[in-house]
Amino acid sequence: MDKIKKQAGWLLLFMFIFGLLYLRGAGYHMTDDNLVVLAASYQGGFLSAGLIGTCYGWLDRILPVDLMTYESAYAFTKGMLVVYVFLAAALFLLILHRTAEEQKKIQSDLILMALLIFGGAFGGSNTMGSFAMYQTIVFLLCMFPLFTGRALWLLIPFSALGMCVHPSFLFTHLPLIVLLTIYLDRKKDRTFSGKAGYIWKIIPVLCVLIFAVSEVSVLRSVGRLAQIESAAAMLSKDPAMFDATWAVRGLRSLSAILPEWGYHRNNYIGLLLFLLFFSPYLLIGREFFLTANGTEKKDKVYRGLQLGALAILPEFCFKVRYGYLICEVMMYYLILLMFYLVSEDGRMVPAVEQMSEKIKKKAAMPVILLLYPILFLPFNGESIFFVFEKMARLFGM
């Protein structure tokens, strides 16, 4: 009974933090580009990022309700937001349950930080209902087989599903999925019947193939963008004010980026502000990995996990939604640390414990590190945080 109460308490805490950040982000309407997520479909042929719109169209034909209205699109998106919240909460409860008793306190601290990051990811108007939200839902589904070590074969269809949500899944979420699967394959004190060995080899090949097909389909489907713009305008609250040029940019390939230098310039400034204001976390992370690397000889798997987030760099170069990208980098390392603790990794767990002790020795530091991000959250779409966007305007940017 006490265990159930504790788990219920964690769930309520997650809901409270998410609700707080959601209200702060004022996600009470959908933007034009997020409506495109529901308007793009495979009607007329394969199209990059057409999966969610295709499923939404099927529901419209099956259900006795007209889903091709703004109110229905908004309600559907809010429903998927609830799915995201409960999947994240369920994953964190699973992680806490599978953590050894002596590491539960440290794991609880990591989960508290994760509650802030995951809770602040998609509560704002610019982020609710975005491609990134649906990608993260698929990513959370992938984490369940990885943290339990069961049904690892599900990673193959889940990864393909993420690629069909949006091909940027290849850079933002797939690296951690593949690297953790390699880690399980190489881990000597667990047996997975050899499944992880062929799974991590199949996933990259399959996803790169889907990415290539997606890029070709985008180049050949320029004429279909007008149809998608029209469908998205029908879903818009005010079709007359629908900004088609801005809305469909998420469907374009890396070779067909719209001129967005103004947004890139502001994002570069926002990135510098982020590095400045979050430098304490960067220093802690640097010291942690230096400590972990200094204990034993170099290992390609550990080094790959440490540097895996660099796969997101192409997105930073070509896309303007830095809020999503920074959020995904933070998710990457939080999930990685929690995975090390659940796996009882003999190399990384001592480094985590050592870093935790150093932080706790400094008065009020643990509380400050947990509460400090609330000043900036939730994440924005184009800019990293709303606060940074306002600061850039003060400098006349």
Stockholm file with secondary structure:
# STOCKHOLM 1.0

chainA/1-397         MDKIKKQAGWLLLFMFIFGLLYLRGAGYHMTDDNLVVLAASYQGGFLSAGLIGTCYGWLDRILPVDLMTYESAYAFTKGMLVVYVFLAAALFLLILHRTAEEQKKIQSDLILMALLIFGGAFGGSNTMGSFAMYQTIVFLLCMFPLFTGRALWLLIPFSALGMCVHPSFLFTHLPLIVLLTIYLDRKKDRTFSGKAGYIWKIIPVLCVLIFAVSEVSVLRSVGRLAQIESAAAMLSKDPAMFDATWAVRGLRSLSAILPEWGYHRNNYIGLLLFLLFFSPYLLIGREFFLTANGTEKKDKVYRGLQLGALAILPEFCFKVRYGYLICEVMMYYLILLMFYLVSEDGRMVPAVEQMSEKIKKKAAMPVILLLYPILFLPFNGESIFFVFEKMARLFGM
#=GR chainA/1-397 SS CHHHHHHHHHHHHHHHHHHHHHHHHBCCSCCHHHHHHHHCCSTTSCCTTCHHHHHHHHHHHHSSSCCSSHHHHHHHHHHHHHHHHHHHHHHHHHHHHHSCGGGHHHHHHHHHHHHHHHHTTSCBTTTTTCHHHHHHHHHHHHHHHHHHTCCGGGHHHHHHHHHHHCTTHHHHTHHHHHHHHHHHHHCTTCCCTTHHHHHHHHHHHHHHHHHHHHHHHHHHCTTHHHHHHHHHHHHSSSGGGCCHHHHGGGGSCGGGCCCCHHHHHHHHHHHHHHHHHTHHHHHHHHHHHHHHHHHSCCCHHHHHHHHGGGGGHHHHHHCCCHHHHHHHHHHHHHHHHHHHHHTTCTTHHHHHHHHHHHHHHSTTHHHHHHHGGGGTCSBCSSSSBHHHHHHHHHTTC
#=GC SS_cons         CHHHHHHHHHHHHHHHHHHHHHHHHBCCSCCHHHHHHHHCCSTTSCCTTCHHHHHHHHHHHHSSSCCSSHHHHHHHHHHHHHHHHHHHHHHHHHHHHHSCGGGHHHHHHHHHHHHHHHHTTSCBTTTTTCHHHHHHHHHHHHHHHHHHTCCGGGHHHHHHHHHHHCTTHHHHTHHHHHHHHHHHHHCTTCCCTTHHHHHHHHHHHHHHHHHHHHHHHHHHCTTHHHHHHHHHHHHSSSGGGCCHHHHGGGGSCGGGCCCCHHHHHHHHHHHHHHHHHTHHHHHHHHHHHHHHHHHSCCCHHHHHHHHGGGGGHHHHHHCCCHHHHHHHHHHHHHHHHHHHHHTTCTTHHHHHHHHHHHHHHSTTHHHHHHHGGGGTCSBCSSSSBHHHHHHHHHTTC
//
